[in-house]
Amino acid sequence: MQDTQVLMGHGSGGTMMKRIIDDVFLQAYGSEWLREGNDAAVLPATGPGQRLVVSTDSFVVTPHFFPGGDIGHLAVCGTVNDVATAGAEVKYLTCAFVLEEGFPIESLKRICASMATTAEEAGVALVTGDTKVVNRGHGDGIYINTTGVGFAPGGHLLGGQFCQPGDAVILSGTLGDHGITIMSCREQLGLSADLQSDAAPLNHLVAEVLAAAPGTRCFRDPTRGGLASTLNELADQSSVDIVVEEAAVPVRDAVLGACEMLGYDVFQVANEGKMVVVVPPEQADSALAALRANRCGTEAAIVGHVEEASGGRAPRVVVQTPFGSTRILDMLVGEQLPRIC
């Protein structure tokens, strides 16, 4: 399929976004680091036993303020987490604002204060930035771009390309909290449950897991496209199958009920404070214990395992249901919920 114009689905985290990345960005300037397909680039060593890690992200979420956070909180968390997936100690953030004429200064101050608080929690410094203003009606109040810089030890590398048959797949907590919170606010669904975004900086959690399970293969935060897109990406990168036990996946009743009402697959709903961890089977219990000891991982669970892909077919993700049946878990197609982050 050849796309002729940009559509909202190209930012979904699903198959359309993969297509624009492959057909446009990688075709134009696909470096070895871009082609690895990870959340952060691990660059050549900058000193003895140390590698530079960089990631960048832009945030356009609407509404700008929501239960559990705001666009500024999200901008810091999202980029910190992407750098942390490489096992890096996240040190610095850049921040660029695109502001629409007429945006309230008080709202901007509130967002910046939130960014400062979240950066302090993560232990990172906001070191440089940029500000642009566009004409009234040519933006949506505020867009934020953040770039993160960290340092990873040399030697053991992490990435989606390192998953192996037999590995355990662990999820750090409940699915869908962020996506359903944003949908509820945006559409004024009036859900009675006390739902809020799960956005949180997870760099300390990642470090604790690595200390407990040094053989960890990879970390990946299941943001746009949810767990479905994340696991399909990992399966494709490592040329393996991944099997998920549906009954083992933690989901809040309110989130599951909202998904059933809206016709969403909870596996495709975005998250902003969760981490997928793939570890060798002999280190699964240690990794799980480390996750559960952190306040951001108290509901962590082993949700599946990696298998060898067979029969010459493409790698796939399979969900085993509580009823004994199986279904293929595909990446999100199109746009489920735009402007989620």
N, C-alpha and C positions, 0 to 999 in steps of 0.2 A: 504493500500500500504506500502510495506517494502522497505526502501531505503538501498542500499548496499554500496554506496559511496557518498562522498560529491560532490555536483554539485553547479554551480554558483547560481542557484535558491534558494539554502538554505540560501542565504544572502539577499533575495529580499524583505523581509518584508511581504510576502504573505503566501499562504498555505504551501509551502515547508518549509519556515522558521519555521512556527508554528509546523510542523511535527518534525523537528529536535530538537526543543526545548522540545516538549512533550516526544518524544521517546528516546532522548539521555540525555539531560541535566537534565530535571525534574526526569527522571527515576533514574539517578545516584545520584543527590544531591538536590532534590527539597524541599527546606525549605518552611516554611509557607509564607515567604516574596516573594520568587520566584513564588510560585503558585498563588499569587494574580494577577500577570500579568501586573503590572503597570510599568511606566518608571523609578521609583525610589523606593527604599525600605525605609519605615518609621519604624525605629527600636525603641526598648523600650526607655522610658524616660531616659535622662541623667541628669536630674535635675528637680526641681519643674516646672511643666507645660511646659516642653520642650522635643522634640523628635529629635533624630539624623536621618538625611536623607542622603542616599548615592546612587549614580548611577555611572556607568562606561560605556565607549564607546570607540570604536576604529575607526580610520578614514583612509581610503585607497583610497580616491577619486582620479580620474585621469581625466583631467590634474590637476596638483597641484595648478596652478594659473588660475583663471577664472574671468569674469566680476562680480564684486560685492564681491569678496573675494578670499580666498585661503584655503589650507588644514589646516593651523594654525588657521585662523579665524573660520573655521567650527568646529574645534576640541573644541574650547572654547565655542562657541555658543551651540553646540549640547548637551554638558554635563551640562552646566548651565541651559538650558531649561528643560532637563530631571529632574534635582533636583527641579527646580521651580514648576513643575507640581504637586508636593506634597504640595504646599503652603509654601515651606521652604524659608528662607532667605539664599541664597547661599553665602558661606563664603570662601571656599578653593577649589583649584584644584591641583591634581597631574598630572604630564605629563611624559610619557615615549615615547622615540623615537626608532624606528627600522630603521636604515639607511643602504642603500646599498653602498658598496665601490664605490667611483667615484662620489657620489652625490656632486654637487657644494656647497662649503661653503657659497658663496654669496646667493644662494637660501635658504640655511638653516637660515642664518641671517635674510633674508627677512621674512621668515615664523615665526621665533621667535619674530621679531618686531611686526608682525601682531597679534600674540597671546597676547603680552604684551598690545597692544592698546585695544584689545577687552576685555581682563580681566579688565583693568581699567574702560572701559565703563560699564561693568557689576558690578563693585565694588567687585571683588573677587581677592584673592591672589593666585599665583602659588607658592606652598610651598615645593614641593619635586618632584623628578623625577628619570628617569633612561635612559641610553643610551646603545643601542646594535648596532653593525655593522655586517652585513652579507656579504658574498662574492659577488663580482660583478656577476650579472646574477641571483642572488637568491632572489631578491626583486624587487621593482619597485620604487627605489629612496628613498622614505620615507613613513613610516607608523607612525601614532601617536595614542597613547592611553591616554585618560584623565579620571580621576575619580573626581567626585565632592562631596563635603561635605557641608551640610547645616543644619539648625535647624528650626524645625516647632513648632508652639505653640501646647500645648496639647489640648485635647478636640475634636473639629471638624476635622474629617478626610476627605481627598479627595481621590478619586480613581474611576476607571472604574466600580467598583461593586456597586456604589451608585446611578446610573441613575434610575429615576422613571417615570412612565407614566405621561404625561403632561409636562415634562421638555422641555425647549427650547434648541436647539442646535445652537450654534453661531460659526462662523468661523471668525478669526481675519483679513483676507484679501484674496487676490487673490491666486488661486490655480496654481500650476505647474511651477512657475517661476524658481525655482532652477533646477528642473529636465530638463526642456527644455533648459536652459542656458548651462548646462553641456553637453547635447546631441549636441547642436549646436557647441560648442567648439570642442568636441571630434571628431565629424564627419565632421566638417567644412561645415556646412549646408549653411552658408552665409545668415542667416536670416537678413533682412533689419532693423527690429525693434530693438530698444535699450533695449534688454533684459539683465537682470543681476540676479544673485542669490539673494534670499530674506533672506539669512542667517543673523540672528541678535540675540543678547541675549535678551530674553523676560522676565527675572525675574522681572524687574520693572513693566512691563505691567501686569504680573500675580498679583503682590502685589496691584496694583491699582484696578484691577477687584475685588479682594477679599474685599478690603475696601468698594467698592460700592455695592457688592453683596455677603455678608458674607455667604449666604446659598449655594454658588456654590457647585455642586456635584463633578465635576472633570475637569481637564485640560489634554489635550493630544496633543503632536505635531505630525502632520501627515507627518512623514518623509518617510522612505522606505515603499512602498505599498500605499502611498498617503492617501487621505481622505477615500477611499474605505476600506482599511485594518483597519484604525483607527476606523471607525464607526462599522465595523463588530466585532472588538475586544470588544468595549464597549457594543454592543448588547449582545454578548456572556457572558461577565463578569456579566452583570446585568439581563440576561434572559428577555430582552425586544426587541421590534421591534423599529427601527428608520426609520422615513420617512423624505426624503430630497426633498425639492422643487428645481428642477434643475434651474429654472429661477432665483432663489434667490442667487445662488452660484456665487461669483465674479470671473471672469476669464478674463485675458487680451486677446484682439483679436489676438495678435501675438502668444500667447500660444495655444489658441484654434485652430488657423490655422495650427500651427506646428503639433499639435496632430492629426488633420484630415489628414494632409499629411503623417504622419508616421504611422497612424493606431492605435494610442494610445487612451485610455480612460483617459481624463484629471483627472478623479476622482482617478486614480491609479498612477499618476505622483507624484514624491517625492517633498517635501517642506522642507525647513530648517529654516524658520523664521515665521512660522504661528502656531496658536494655536487653537485647538477645545475646546470650553468651553460649558459645560452642566450645566444649571442653572434652578432653579424652575421658573415657568412661571411668577410669580409676581415680580421676580427680573431681568427678561430678559432685560427690557428697561434700567435699571440702569447699568447692565453689558455691554450692547452695548454702552452706552454713555461713560463709562470709557475706553473701547477699542478705540473708535473713537477719544478720547482726547489724546491718546498716538500716537506718530509718527509711531509706528509699527502697528497700528490698525485703521488707517484712513478709510480703505475700509471694515471694519468689517460689517458682515451682519448676521441676523438670517436666517439660511438656512434649518431648519427642526425642528422636535419635536420627542419626545419619546412616544411610544404607548405600551400598554400591549400586549405581545405575546399571541396568542390564538390558540386553536385547537390542543394542544399537540404537535405542530411541533417545530422545532428548531428556535431560534431567527433569525431575518433577517433584512436586510436594503433594503428599497424600495425607488426608485427614481420616483417622479411624474414629468413627462415631461411637457413642455409648451403646448403640443398637447392634454393633457387630459389622456394620457395613463400612465402606470406604468411599471417599469422594476426592476428586482432584481439586486442589486448592490453587486457583489461578491468580495471577496478578490482577490488580484493579484495572478495568477497561474503562476509559473515559474519565469523567470527573464526578466523584461521589459528592464531595463537599469542597468547593473552591475557597481559597484564601484562608486556609486552616492554620498557616504559620507565617 
